[in-house]
Amino acid sequence: MNAPAYRVWAVPGLPEVKAGDDVAKLIAAAEPGLVDGDVVLVTSKIVSKAEGRILAADDREAAIDAETVRVVARRGTLRIVENRQGLVLAAAGVDASNTPAGTVLLLPEDPDASARAIRTGLRDALGVDVGVLLTDTFGRPWRNGLTDVAIGAAGIRVLDDLRGGTDAHGNPLSATVVATADELAAAGDLVKGKAADLPVAVVRGLPHVVAEEAPGARAMVRVAADDMFRLGTSEAVREAVTQRRTVRSFTDEPVDPGAVRRAVAAAVTAPAPHHTTPWRFVLLESPEARTELLDAMREKWIADLRADGKSEESIAKRVRRGDVLRGAPYLVVPCLVMDGSHTYGDARRDTAEREMFVVATGAGIQNFLVALAGEQLGSAWISSTMFCRDVVREVLALPESWDPMGTVAVGRAAGVPRERAVRGVGEFVTVR
C-alpha cells in the first residue's frame, strides 16, 4: 500500500485583480488543468478586491472601528478584536498593504458565500468538482509567527471529528477534532508566500477532504459558551465586574470548592490598613452546617421581629424573602478581624480606625464576588449574619474577635439575571 501523499503548488500568471473581476474565471484561465478532488486555496485579499471591498480611509483606525464587534485585547495601538464575520484577529482584518495609498482593504463581507461562488464558477468553467478555501494571515495566541488559516470554505470538510475513535494503540479519542481547513491553508501558504504575488495555490492528492455537502469555515469559529480564552486581560476584568450580579435563585449543581478557594485568594489581595489581613472566610460546604446556621439565624430573626411587634403574617413574608440562602448549594461567611489595628484611646480616632478595617473587608468581599463571577459562579451577598453575630459565632464555633459581615450564597444561577439598569457615571461623580 502506498503511503499517503499530496502535492501543493502556487498558480502563476494571475493578473492584478480589480473590482468587478470574476475570480473563478481568472483562476480557470491560469490553471485549466484542475481535476476533481483538488483544493483551491485563494488569498482573501484578491476576493476583497474583486468584490469592491476597498475603502478610502486616511484613518485606518476608523475603518477598524467600523469592522469591530468587540475589543478582546489592546497593547498600544495594536488591537485584537472580533470582527463582523466572527473572527478574532488583529485590526479586524483591515489591511493597508498591497492597496493604493489612502485606501484600506476589508475582508470579504461573507467569506463562505465568496468561496461558494468561486467553486460554482470553477465547476461552470472547467466542469470539475473542487473544494475552495479563502485564506487570510493570522497570528495565534501562545505562538510566535503568522500562518494562513481558512476564513471561508465551500465543498471542504473543514473539521475532521475523530472523537469516538481510537488511536494506533487502541486508546479512545475523546477530544480530537482536526482543523483540516486550516492545515490546508497553511500548506498553501508555504508556496504562495507573503510577497511573491502568488495569491492562489492548489492541493492535489487529498480528495477525501472534498465534499458536496459541507459546512463553511464559520463552523470553525468557536462559540462563546465553549471559548475558555474568549476575553483579553482588560476585557476579562471589565466583564467579571459588570457581569457580577446578585443571584436569587440557584440550581442544585454542586459548587467546586477549588473555585471558591481561588476566589478567596483573589479576595485577600485587597488593600488593607497597616499591612494587615482583616479577612477571614468561613466556607460552609456541608448541608448540615448550612442548615444548622440558617435555622439558628431564622429563630433569632423571628424573635427580633416579634419583639418589634410585627404580625405573624408579616414575619412569615419576611422569612420567606430570606430563603435565598437556603436555595444555594454553598455558603460563605466573610468575617472581619481587627488584628493589627491601633488603639488610640480617643473615640473619634478609634471609630475611624474600625471604619478603615470595615472598608478593607468590603473591598475583600467585592474581590471575592468578582472572582466568583470570573469562575462562572453566581452569588448573593446577604447582610443577615451582621444582625445576629453572636448566634453565628456560636453555631460555627468562631472566635469572639471574628465579626461576620454577611453571608454569600454561591452557585449556578437558575435563570438569566435581569438586565441591569444603565447608570450614568455623571450621577456618581463630583469634580472639583
C-alpha positions as CSV (number, residue, x, y, z in Angstrom):
1,M,0.0,0.0,0.0
2,N,1.4,3.4,-1.0
3,A,1.9,5.9,1.8
4,P,-0.4,8.9,1.6
5,A,1.0,11.9,-0.3
6,Y,-0.2,15.1,-1.8
7,R,1.2,17.9,-4.0
8,V,0.8,21.6,-3.4
9,W,1.8,24.4,-5.9
10,A,1.2,28.0,-6.5
11,V,-0.7,29.2,-9.6
12,P,1.3,31.6,-11.7
13,G,0.0,34.0,-14.2
14,L,-2.9,35.6,-12.4
15,P,-3.3,39.3,-13.3
16,E,-3.8,42.1,-10.8
17,V,-7.4,41.7,-9.6
18,K,-9.8,44.7,-9.9
19,A,-13.2,45.5,-8.6
20,G,-15.8,43.5,-10.6
21,D,-13.4,40.8,-11.8
22,D,-14.6,37.2,-11.8
23,V,-12.1,35.4,-9.7
24,A,-13.2,31.9,-10.7
25,K,-12.7,32.8,-14.4
26,L,-9.2,34.2,-13.7
27,I,-8.2,31.0,-11.8
28,A,-9.6,28.8,-14.5
29,A,-7.7,30.6,-17.2
30,A,-4.4,30.4,-15.2
31,E,-4.9,26.8,-14.1
32,P,-7.1,25.0,-16.6
33,G,-5.8,21.6,-15.5
34,L,-7.8,21.4,-12.3
35,V,-9.3,18.0,-11.6
36,D,-12.0,16.6,-9.4
37,G,-10.8,16.4,-5.7
38,D,-8.4,19.3,-6.0
39,V,-8.5,22.0,-3.3
40,V,-8.1,25.6,-4.5
41,L,-6.6,28.0,-1.9
42,V,-7.4,31.6,-2.6
43,T,-5.9,34.5,-0.7
44,S,-8.9,36.5,0.6
45,K,-7.3,39.8,-0.5
46,I,-7.9,39.2,-4.2
47,V,-11.5,38.3,-3.4
48,S,-11.9,41.5,-1.4
49,K,-10.6,43.5,-4.4
50,A,-13.0,41.8,-6.8
51,E,-15.9,42.4,-4.5
52,G,-15.1,46.1,-4.2
53,R,-14.2,45.8,-0.5
54,I,-11.7,48.6,-0.9
55,L,-12.3,51.7,1.2
56,A,-11.0,55.2,1.0
57,A,-9.8,55.8,4.5
58,D,-7.0,58.0,5.5
59,D,-7.7,56.9,9.1
60,R,-7.2,53.1,9.3
61,E,-8.3,53.2,12.9
62,A,-11.7,54.4,11.9
63,A,-12.0,51.6,9.5
64,I,-11.0,49.1,12.2
65,D,-13.7,50.6,14.5
66,A,-16.3,50.1,11.8
67,E,-15.5,46.4,11.4
68,T,-15.1,45.7,15.1
69,V,-17.7,43.9,17.2
70,R,-15.7,43.9,20.4
71,V,-12.1,44.6,21.5
72,V,-10.5,41.5,23.0
73,A,-7.1,42.9,23.9
74,R,-5.2,46.1,23.3
75,R,-1.5,47.0,23.6
76,G,-0.6,50.5,22.5
77,T,-2.1,50.9,19.0
78,L,-2.4,47.2,18.4
79,R,-5.9,45.8,18.9
80,I,-7.0,42.2,18.8
81,V,-10.7,42.3,18.0
82,E,-13.7,40.2,17.0
83,N,-14.9,41.4,13.6
84,R,-18.3,41.3,12.0
85,Q,-17.5,37.9,10.4
86,G,-17.0,36.5,13.9
87,L,-13.2,36.2,13.5
88,V,-10.8,37.2,16.3
89,L,-7.7,38.8,14.8
90,A,-5.5,41.8,14.7
91,A,-7.0,45.1,13.4
92,A,-10.3,43.4,12.4
93,G,-8.6,42.1,9.2
94,V,-8.4,45.7,7.8
95,D,-5.3,45.7,5.6
96,A,-3.4,48.7,4.3
97,S,-0.8,46.8,2.3
98,N,-1.0,46.0,-1.4
99,T,-3.6,48.6,-1.9
100,P,-3.3,52.2,-3.1
101,A,-2.3,54.9,-0.7
102,G,-5.2,56.4,1.2
103,T,-7.2,53.2,1.0
104,V,-7.6,50.0,3.1
105,L,-8.9,46.6,2.2
106,L,-11.6,44.9,4.2
107,L,-12.2,41.2,4.4
108,P,-15.0,39.8,2.2
109,E,-18.5,40.5,3.5
110,D,-19.3,36.8,3.7
111,P,-16.3,34.6,3.1
112,D,-18.2,31.4,2.9
113,A,-20.5,32.8,0.2
114,S,-17.5,34.1,-1.7
115,A,-15.9,30.6,-1.6
116,R,-19.2,29.0,-2.8
117,A,-19.3,31.5,-5.7
118,I,-15.7,30.6,-6.8
119,R,-16.4,26.9,-6.5
120,T,-19.5,27.2,-8.7
121,G,-17.6,29.3,-11.2
122,L,-14.9,26.7,-11.5
123,R,-17.4,24.0,-12.0
124,D,-19.1,26.0,-14.7
125,A,-15.8,26.9,-16.4
126,L,-13.9,23.6,-16.2
127,G,-16.5,21.0,-15.3
128,V,-14.6,20.0,-12.2
129,D,-15.7,19.3,-8.6
130,V,-13.1,21.1,-6.4
131,G,-13.1,22.4,-2.9
132,V,-12.3,26.1,-2.3
133,L,-10.8,27.8,0.7
134,L,-10.5,31.6,1.3
135,T,-7.4,32.2,3.5
136,D,-6.0,35.0,5.5
137,T,-3.0,35.5,7.7
138,F,-3.5,35.3,11.4
139,G,-1.3,35.5,14.5
140,R,-2.0,32.9,17.2
141,P,-2.2,33.0,21.0
142,W,0.8,31.5,22.7
143,R,2.7,31.1,19.4
144,N,5.1,33.4,17.6
145,G,4.8,33.9,13.9
146,L,2.0,34.1,11.4
147,T,0.2,31.5,9.3
148,D,-2.6,31.3,6.9
149,V,-6.0,30.0,8.1
150,A,-9.3,29.4,6.4
151,I,-11.9,32.2,6.8
152,G,-14.2,30.9,4.0
153,A,-14.9,27.4,2.7
154,A,-17.0,25.6,0.1
155,G,-17.0,21.9,-0.6
156,I,-14.4,21.1,2.1
157,R,-14.7,19.1,5.3
158,V,-13.3,21.9,7.4
159,L,-13.2,19.8,10.6
160,D,-12.3,16.1,10.9
161,D,-14.0,14.9,14.1
162,L,-12.1,11.9,15.4
163,R,-13.9,11.7,18.7
164,G,-15.3,8.3,19.5
165,G,-12.5,6.5,17.6
166,T,-9.2,5.1,18.8
167,D,-5.6,5.8,18.2
168,A,-3.0,3.3,16.9
169,H,-2.6,1.9,20.5
170,G,-6.4,1.5,21.0
171,N,-6.7,4.5,23.3
172,P,-10.0,6.3,22.9
173,L,-10.0,9.7,21.3
174,S,-12.3,12.0,23.3
175,A,-11.3,15.5,22.3
176,T,-9.6,15.3,18.9
177,V,-11.2,17.5,16.2
178,V,-8.7,18.3,13.4
179,A,-8.9,21.7,11.8
180,T,-8.4,20.3,8.3
181,A,-9.2,23.6,6.5
182,D,-6.5,25.5,8.5
183,E,-4.0,22.8,7.8
184,L,-4.7,23.1,4.1
185,A,-4.4,26.9,4.3
186,A,-1.1,26.7,6.0
187,A,0.2,24.2,3.4
188,G,-0.8,26.6,0.6
189,D,0.9,29.5,2.3
190,L,4.2,27.7,2.0
191,V,4.2,28.0,-1.7
192,K,2.1,31.3,-2.1
193,G,4.4,33.3,0.2
194,K,3.6,36.7,1.6
195,A,5.3,38.8,-1.1
196,A,5.6,36.6,-4.1
197,D,2.4,37.9,-5.8
198,L,1.0,34.3,-6.0
199,P,-2.4,34.6,-4.4
200,V,-3.7,31.1,-5.4
201,A,-2.5,27.6,-4.7
202,V,-3.7,24.1,-5.4
203,V,-3.5,21.0,-3.3
204,R,-3.9,17.7,-5.1
205,G,-4.0,14.2,-3.7
206,L,-6.5,14.7,-0.8
207,P,-9.8,14.1,-2.5
208,H,-11.4,12.8,0.8
209,V,-11.5,16.3,2.2
210,V,-13.7,17.5,-0.7
211,A,-17.5,17.0,-0.1
212,E,-20.5,18.4,-1.8
213,E,-22.5,19.0,1.4
214,A,-20.1,20.5,3.9
215,P,-20.3,23.4,6.4
216,G,-18.4,26.6,5.7
217,A,-15.5,28.0,7.6
218,R,-17.9,29.6,10.0
219,A,-18.3,26.2,11.6
220,M,-14.6,26.6,12.8
221,V,-15.4,29.7,14.9
222,R,-15.7,28.6,18.5
223,V,-19.0,29.7,20.1
224,A,-18.7,32.0,23.1
225,A,-20.0,29.3,25.5
226,D,-17.2,27.0,24.6
227,D,-14.4,29.5,24.4
228,M,-12.3,29.3,27.6
229,F,-10.0,32.1,26.3
230,R,-12.6,34.5,24.9
231,L,-11.6,37.5,26.9
232,G,-8.4,39.6,26.8
233,T,-6.9,40.8,30.0
234,S,-8.6,44.2,30.4
235,E,-11.8,42.8,28.9
236,A,-11.8,39.9,31.4
237,V,-11.6,42.3,34.3
238,R,-14.4,44.5,33.0
239,E,-16.5,41.5,32.1
240,A,-16.2,40.0,35.6
241,V,-17.0,43.3,37.3
242,T,-20.0,44.2,35.1
243,Q,-21.4,40.6,34.9
244,R,-21.3,40.2,38.7
245,R,-25.0,40.1,39.6
246,T,-27.0,39.3,42.8
247,V,-28.4,35.8,42.0
248,R,-31.5,34.9,44.0
249,S,-32.3,31.5,42.5
250,F,-29.7,28.7,42.2
251,T,-29.6,25.3,40.6
252,D,-28.7,22.3,42.7
253,E,-25.4,21.8,40.8
254,P,-22.5,21.3,43.2
255,V,-20.0,24.1,43.6
256,D,-16.3,23.3,43.0
257,P,-14.6,24.0,46.3
258,G,-11.4,24.8,44.4
259,A,-13.2,27.6,42.6
260,V,-14.3,29.2,45.9
261,R,-10.7,28.9,47.3
262,R,-9.4,30.7,44.1
263,A,-11.9,33.4,44.7
264,V,-10.7,33.7,48.3
265,A,-7.2,34.0,47.0
266,A,-8.3,37.0,44.9
267,A,-10.2,38.5,47.9
268,V,-7.1,38.7,50.1
269,T,-5.3,40.8,47.6
270,A,-7.5,43.8,48.6
271,P,-5.9,46.8,50.2
272,A,-5.9,47.0,54.0
273,P,-4.6,49.4,56.6
274,H,-1.3,48.9,58.4
275,H,-0.3,45.9,56.2
276,T,-2.9,43.8,58.0
277,T,-5.1,40.9,56.8
278,P,-8.5,41.7,58.1
279,W,-10.4,39.0,56.2
280,R,-11.5,35.5,57.2
281,F,-13.8,33.3,55.1
282,V,-15.8,30.5,56.7
283,L,-16.8,28.0,54.0
284,L,-20.0,26.1,54.7
285,E,-19.5,23.1,52.4
286,S,-21.7,20.6,54.2
287,P,-25.5,20.7,54.0
288,E,-25.6,20.1,57.8
289,A,-23.5,23.1,58.6
290,R,-25.6,25.3,56.3
291,T,-28.9,24.1,57.7
292,E,-27.8,24.4,61.4
293,L,-26.7,28.0,60.8
294,L,-29.7,29.1,58.8
295,D,-32.2,27.5,61.3
296,A,-30.5,29.3,64.2
297,M,-30.5,32.6,62.3
298,R,-34.1,32.2,61.4
299,E,-35.1,31.7,65.0
300,K,-33.2,34.8,66.1
301,W,-34.7,36.8,63.3
302,I,-38.3,35.7,64.2
303,A,-37.6,36.6,67.8
304,D,-36.4,40.0,66.8
305,L,-39.4,40.7,64.6
306,R,-41.8,39.6,67.3
307,A,-40.0,42.0,69.7
308,D,-40.6,44.7,67.1
309,G,-44.3,44.0,67.2
310,K,-44.6,42.5,63.7
311,S,-47.6,40.4,62.9
312,E,-47.1,36.6,62.3
313,E,-48.2,37.2,58.6
314,S,-45.6,39.9,58.2
315,I,-43.0,37.7,59.9
316,A,-43.7,34.8,57.6
317,K,-43.4,37.0,54.5
318,R,-40.0,38.4,55.7
319,V,-38.7,34.9,56.5
320,R,-39.7,33.7,53.0
321,R,-37.7,36.5,51.4
322,G,-34.7,35.3,53.3
323,D,-34.8,31.9,51.7
324,V,-32.2,32.9,49.1
325,L,-29.6,31.4,51.3
326,R,-31.4,28.1,51.7
327,G,-31.6,27.7,48.0
328,A,-27.9,28.0,47.5
329,P,-25.7,24.8,47.3
330,Y,-22.7,26.6,49.0
331,L,-22.5,29.4,51.6
332,V,-19.6,31.6,52.7
333,V,-19.5,33.8,55.8
334,P,-16.8,36.5,55.4
335,C,-15.6,37.9,58.7
336,L,-13.8,41.0,59.8
337,V,-10.9,40.7,62.3
338,M,-9.2,43.7,63.8
339,D,-5.8,42.0,64.2
340,G,-3.1,44.7,63.8
341,S,-5.4,47.6,64.4
342,H,-4.3,50.6,66.5
343,T,-6.0,51.8,69.7
344,Y,-5.8,55.5,70.3
345,G,-7.9,55.9,73.4
346,D,-9.8,58.6,71.5
347,A,-13.4,57.8,70.4
348,R,-13.1,59.7,67.1
349,R,-9.8,58.1,66.1
350,D,-10.8,54.6,67.3
351,T,-14.1,54.9,65.3
352,A,-12.1,55.9,62.2
353,E,-9.7,53.0,62.7
354,R,-12.6,50.5,62.7
355,E,-14.1,52.1,59.7
356,M,-10.8,51.6,57.8
357,F,-11.0,47.9,58.6
358,V,-14.6,47.7,57.6
359,V,-13.8,49.3,54.3
360,A,-10.9,46.9,53.7
361,T,-13.2,44.0,54.5
362,G,-15.7,45.3,52.0
363,A,-13.0,45.6,49.3
364,G,-12.0,41.9,50.0
365,I,-15.6,40.8,49.7
366,Q,-16.0,42.7,46.4
367,N,-12.9,41.0,45.1
368,F,-14.4,37.7,46.2
369,L,-17.7,38.3,44.4
370,V,-15.9,39.4,41.2
371,A,-13.6,36.4,41.3
372,L,-16.7,34.1,41.7
373,A,-18.1,35.7,38.5
374,G,-14.9,35.0,36.8
375,E,-15.3,31.4,37.8
376,Q,-18.8,31.5,36.2
377,L,-20.5,31.3,39.6
378,G,-23.4,33.4,40.7
379,S,-23.5,34.9,44.1
380,A,-25.7,36.9,46.5
381,W,-24.2,38.9,49.4
382,I,-26.9,38.9,52.1
383,S,-26.3,41.0,55.3
384,S,-28.3,38.8,57.7
385,T,-25.4,37.5,59.7
386,M,-24.5,41.0,60.7
387,F,-27.7,41.2,62.8
388,C,-27.0,38.1,64.8
389,R,-23.3,37.8,65.1
390,D,-23.4,36.1,68.5
391,V,-25.6,33.3,67.0
392,V,-23.3,32.9,64.0
393,R,-20.1,32.7,66.2
394,E,-21.8,30.2,68.5
395,V,-23.1,27.9,65.8
396,L,-19.9,28.0,63.7
397,A,-17.6,28.0,66.8
398,L,-15.8,31.1,65.7
399,P,-13.5,33.3,67.9
400,E,-15.2,36.2,69.7
401,S,-12.9,38.6,67.7
402,W,-14.4,37.5,64.4
403,D,-17.3,39.7,63.2
404,P,-19.4,38.1,60.5
405,M,-20.0,40.6,57.7
406,G,-23.0,38.9,55.9
407,T,-23.3,35.6,54.1
408,V,-22.5,35.0,50.5
409,A,-24.7,32.5,48.7
410,V,-22.8,30.8,45.8
411,G,-23.9,28.6,42.9
412,R,-25.1,28.4,39.3
413,A,-27.8,30.8,38.5
414,A,-31.1,29.1,37.8
415,G,-32.0,31.6,35.1
416,V,-30.7,34.6,33.2
417,P,-30.4,37.6,35.5
418,R,-32.5,40.6,34.7
419,E,-30.8,43.3,32.7
420,R,-29.1,45.8,34.9
421,A,-30.3,49.4,34.5
422,V,-27.7,51.6,32.9
423,R,-26.2,54.0,35.4
424,G,-24.6,57.2,34.1
425,V,-21.2,57.9,35.6
426,G,-22.2,61.5,36.0
427,E,-24.7,60.7,38.7
428,F,-22.0,59.5,40.9
429,V,-19.1,61.9,40.2
430,T,-18.4,65.3,41.6
431,V,-15.4,67.2,40.1
432,R,-13.7,70.0,41.9
